[in-house]
Amino acid sequence: MISRAERSANYAILALFAVFALAPIGTVLVTALGPDDASNGGGIANFARAFGAGHFGTYLRMSLLVSVFVVTVSAVLSILSGFALGTMRFRGSTVLFYVFLLGIMMPSEAIVVPLYFDLRALGLTDTFWAVALPQVAQSVAFGTFWMRAFFRTSSRTLVEAARLDGAAPRTILWRVLVPVARPAVTTLVVLTFMWTWNEFLIPLVMVTAEGLRTAPLGLAFFQGQHTQGFTLLAAGAVIVATPVVALYLFLQRQFIAGMLGGAVRE
Amino acid sequence: MKARTTRGSGLGYLYVAPALVVYAAFLLYPLGRSVQLSFYDWDGLTLGRWVGLANYADVLTDDGLRGAFGHALVLIVFYALVPLCVGLVLASILNRAKVRGLPFFRTVVFLPQVVAAVVIAVAWRRIYAPDGPLNSLLHTVGLGSLARAWLGEYDAALPAVGFVGTWFETGLVTVLLLAGASRISPELYEAVRLDGAGPVREFFAVTLPSVRGEVAVALTLTVIAALRTFDLVYVTTRGGPGTSTSVPSYEVYHRAFELGKVGSAAAVGVCLTVVIFAISLAITRVGDRDATS
């Protein structure tokens, strides 16, 4: 029923669309590896030169610290709260769930202005905490939603069985549920890592000291200063994008499932 | 249901408490403070002055702010509507014939979603540059007269920024719709084909009704992304030339941290949040009603 011509046309469409999606990324990669304006050879050496010229070592270190902190803390807090909201019934649990739901849709723009001035009054701007803690709060909103959904749907019989055996809630959570929840937790971790690594507005507002800049922020400043030629800037862009892209290539299923399932749906 | 109740319901609060404390301190409290600040005229340094709803009146009357929200609407067309149309066409074409290599295709077209917006902005700034790849391409194919400084001209800048959104949202929407379309039973298609339906009627009779849920999710994700555009505008145009690409998110930043109009910035942030809540609620409602009817 489906003709050969139609099948070939489908492949052509797939190929065209794939090229469209890859072309801008490819442009950056090719430029980053090409000869620079001073004709200094080019190739892999560009990355080393961009690394030095753009201070990317400092920025990557800050991004890594922030990401590890936000991912770890928010994952633990989300597992705890998702467990309570997903398996226990207590007064106000539904209201609490909706309160957390609010945070998923809330844009950073809604909080960043007072957050800056209040943290400045406390002397906390230009610190690691000003960059990390607001992002923990944002990630906890999604994480609670995500873990609650998992604990609610897939583990009721497990919880019942463990409860009949007389296991304490703490044992049920860490010994029974969390091992089963590994896929959900992995998805949560990769998404939180991606969001934290790529975040721009919060570090832009909270930090002026160069040593506290995250990688995307560092790249934006590097673009501002480095107006001569595009080679080193492209190399810097590749450096900043690589950690998340590499993780995506290994765990693409978790990324795609999480980002599509992350739309607020019950 | 009763069986799920844990004795000593204090335990539930104990488990929620740590998350709730961080969440309340760094999201709920600032949100409340945003609302409070939005009633003041404050430069961030001296004592603020209560102005009531004046900042909100500005959102409705001030040309710059009205323009910013208008630009956001244009971005919604580029981020949500165009990808939705392209995605629907692609998904229904690709779903008719089973093709190999779909997982690879999915990986590729989803890739722009995981690249930092700043990196995307740097890449497209280069592509749009007067001596950049886009203009070279136009010259090569003989359309040199169309070449221009894409991000530097009043009429071209906003569509140019919007097209970047089309580029990175189309993959997401297509992947989503393909997943929905692949669940449609082949018998449905055979039934309408026996009725003599062509590809177009097939699309409206079978494909579109079956992927309503996915359309709702796709619209929610992309519309919110359009309304939250900040990184892209900050890095590519800074709202310029003039204010031709200024958007609400950028106005929040610009007013609070560059112009010293903190109250006005807070009011824009609050309005943006309300719009985002309203739109996602409306889309979810419509999606649900359609799904049950």
Chai-1 contact restraints between the chains, C-beta under 6 A:
chainA,res_idxA,chainB,res_idxB,connection_type,confidence,min_distance_angstrom,max_distance_angstrom,comment,restraint_id
A,I2,B,A97,contact,1.0,0.0,6.0,A-B,restraint_1
A,E6,B,A97,contact,1.0,0.0,6.0,A-B,restraint_2
A,R7,B,A97,contact,1.0,0.0,6.0,A-B,restraint_3
A,N10,B,L94,contact,1.0,0.0,6.0,A-B,restraint_4
A,N10,B,A97,contact,1.0,0.0,6.0,A-B,restraint_5
A,N10,B,V99,contact,1.0,0.0,6.0,A-B,restraint_6
A,L14,B,F105,contact,1.0,0.0,6.0,A-B,restraint_7
A,A18,B,F105,contact,1.0,0.0,6.0,A-B,restraint_8
A,A18,B,V108,contact,1.0,0.0,6.0,A-B,restraint_9
A,A21,B,V108,contact,1.0,0.0,6.0,A-B,restraint_10
A,A21,B,V109,contact,1.0,0.0,6.0,A-B,restraint_11
A,A21,B,G171,contact,1.0,0.0,6.0,A-B,restraint_12
A,P24,B,A123,contact,1.0,0.0,6.0,A-B,restraint_13
A,T27,B,P133,contact,1.0,0.0,6.0,A-B,restraint_14
A,V28,B,A123,contact,1.0,0.0,6.0,A-B,restraint_15
A,L77,B,P18,contact,1.0,0.0,6.0,A-B,restraint_16
A,L77,B,A19,contact,1.0,0.0,6.0,A-B,restraint_17
A,L80,B,Y15,contact,1.0,0.0,6.0,A-B,restraint_18
A,S81,B,V16,contact,1.0,0.0,6.0,A-B,restraint_19
A,S81,B,A19,contact,1.0,0.0,6.0,A-B,restraint_20
A,F83,B,Y15,contact,1.0,0.0,6.0,A-B,restraint_21
A,A84,B,G12,contact,1.0,0.0,6.0,A-B,restraint_22
A,A84,B,Y15,contact,1.0,0.0,6.0,A-B,restraint_23
A,A84,B,V16,contact,1.0,0.0,6.0,A-B,restraint_24
A,M88,B,T6,contact,1.0,0.0,6.0,A-B,restraint_25
A,M88,B,G12,contact,1.0,0.0,6.0,A-B,restraint_26
A,R89,B,R4,contact,1.0,0.0,6.0,A-B,restraint_27
A,R89,B,T5,contact,1.0,0.0,6.0,A-B,restraint_28
A,F90,B,S9,contact,1.0,0.0,6.0,A-B,restraint_29
A,F90,B,G12,contact,1.0,0.0,6.0,A-B,restraint_30
A,G103,B,L27,contact,1.0,0.0,6.0,A-B,restraint_31
A,M105,B,I276,contact,1.0,0.0,6.0,A-B,restraint_32
A,M105,B,F277,contact,1.0,0.0,6.0,A-B,restraint_33
A,M105,B,S280,contact,1.0,0.0,6.0,A-B,restraint_34
A,P107,B,R228,contact,1.0,0.0,6.0,A-B,restraint_35
A,E109,B,S249,contact,1.0,0.0,6.0,A-B,restraint_36
A,E109,B,V252,contact,1.0,0.0,6.0,A-B,restraint_37
A,E109,B,G269,contact,1.0,0.0,6.0,A-B,restraint_38
A,E109,B,L272,contact,1.0,0.0,6.0,A-B,restraint_39
A,A110,B,L31,contact,1.0,0.0,6.0,A-B,restraint_40
A,A110,B,S34,contact,1.0,0.0,6.0,A-B,restraint_41
A,A110,B,G269,contact,1.0,0.0,6.0,A-B,restraint_42
A,A110,B,T273,contact,1.0,0.0,6.0,A-B,restraint_43
A,I111,B,L27,contact,1.0,0.0,6.0,A-B,restraint_44
A,I111,B,P30,contact,1.0,0.0,6.0,A-B,restraint_45
A,I111,B,L31,contact,1.0,0.0,6.0,A-B,restraint_46
A,V113,B,A256,contact,1.0,0.0,6.0,A-B,restraint_47
A,V113,B,A265,contact,1.0,0.0,6.0,A-B,restraint_48
A,V113,B,A266,contact,1.0,0.0,6.0,A-B,restraint_49
A,P114,B,P30,contact,1.0,0.0,6.0,A-B,restraint_50
A,P114,B,R33,contact,1.0,0.0,6.0,A-B,restraint_51
A,P114,B,S34,contact,1.0,0.0,6.0,A-B,restraint_52
A,P114,B,L37,contact,1.0,0.0,6.0,A-B,restraint_53
A,L115,B,P30,contact,1.0,0.0,6.0,A-B,restraint_54
A,L133,B,F26,contact,1.0,0.0,6.0,A-B,restraint_55
A,P134,B,F26,contact,1.0,0.0,6.0,A-B,restraint_56
A,V136,B,V22,contact,1.0,0.0,6.0,A-B,restraint_57
A,A137,B,V22,contact,1.0,0.0,6.0,A-B,restraint_58
A,A137,B,Y23,contact,1.0,0.0,6.0,A-B,restraint_59
A,A137,B,F26,contact,1.0,0.0,6.0,A-B,restraint_60
A,A137,B,L27,contact,1.0,0.0,6.0,A-B,restraint_61
A,V140,B,A19,contact,1.0,0.0,6.0,A-B,restraint_62
A,V140,B,V22,contact,1.0,0.0,6.0,A-B,restraint_63
A,V140,B,Y23,contact,1.0,0.0,6.0,A-B,restraint_64
A,T144,B,A19,contact,1.0,0.0,6.0,A-B,restraint_65
A,M194,B,V114,contact,1.0,0.0,6.0,A-B,restraint_66
A,N198,B,A116,contact,1.0,0.0,6.0,A-B,restraint_67
A,F200,B,V118,contact,1.0,0.0,6.0,A-B,restraint_68
A,F200,B,D231,contact,1.0,0.0,6.0,A-B,restraint_69
A,L201,B,F230,contact,1.0,0.0,6.0,A-B,restraint_70
A,P216,B,A116,contact,1.0,0.0,6.0,A-B,restraint_71
A,P216,B,V118,contact,1.0,0.0,6.0,A-B,restraint_72
A,L219,B,V118,contact,1.0,0.0,6.0,A-B,restraint_73
A,A220,B,V118,contact,1.0,0.0,6.0,A-B,restraint_74
A,A220,B,V235,contact,1.0,0.0,6.0,A-B,restraint_75
A,Q223,B,V122,contact,1.0,0.0,6.0,A-B,restraint_76
A,F230,B,R126,contact,1.0,0.0,6.0,A-B,restraint_77
A,A237,B,V119,contact,1.0,0.0,6.0,A-B,restraint_78
A,A237,B,V122,contact,1.0,0.0,6.0,A-B,restraint_79
A,V240,B,A116,contact,1.0,0.0,6.0,A-B,restraint_80
A,V240,B,V119,contact,1.0,0.0,6.0,A-B,restraint_81
A,A241,B,V115,contact,1.0,0.0,6.0,A-B,restraint_82
A,A241,B,A116,contact,1.0,0.0,6.0,A-B,restraint_83
A,A241,B,V119,contact,1.0,0.0,6.0,A-B,restraint_84
A,V244,B,V114,contact,1.0,0.0,6.0,A-B,restraint_85
A,Y248,B,V114,contact,1.0,0.0,6.0,A-B,restraint_86
A,Q252,B,T107,contact,1.0,0.0,6.0,A-B,restraint_87
A,I256,B,F110,contact,1.0,0.0,6.0,A-B,restraint_88
A,L260,B,L176,contact,1.0,0.0,6.0,A-B,restraint_89
A,A263,B,V217,contact,1.0,0.0,6.0,A-B,restraint_90
A,A263,B,T220,contact,1.0,0.0,6.0,A-B,restraint_91
A,A263,B,L221,contact,1.0,0.0,6.0,A-B,restraint_92
